[in-house]
Amino acid sequence: MESKVSLKEAYLIMFEYLDLYWEETGKPEEIGNVLSELSLWTSAEGKQPIDASIFPQWLHCAKRVLEQEQSNEGYKKANIKLKK
């Protein structure tokens, strides 16, 4: 399944995956802490992560992955290369 998603959708997909993993693995505290930091709250500017430093860090990581995926080698920290 190949699908284009926005960065916001990618963030929400990541959150959903971690939430499912947390549920299926007995709700370990470490993952619960990460989910708490990633959780969104509604502010005057719209929905934002509870920890204000999370989204800029996540965007930085997204930029790094996307840049590496554009190269011939692709993103090297995973065993797969997504199709373009």
Secondary structure as GFF3:
##gff-version 3
##sequence-region A 1 84
A	DSSP	alpha_helix	7	24	.	.	.	ID=ss1
A	DSSP	alpha_helix	29	38	.	.	.	ID=ss2
A	DSSP	beta_strand	40	43	.	.	.	ID=ss3
A	DSSP	beta_strand	46	49	.	.	.	ID=ss4
A	DSSP	alpha_helix	54	70	.	.	.	ID=ss5
###
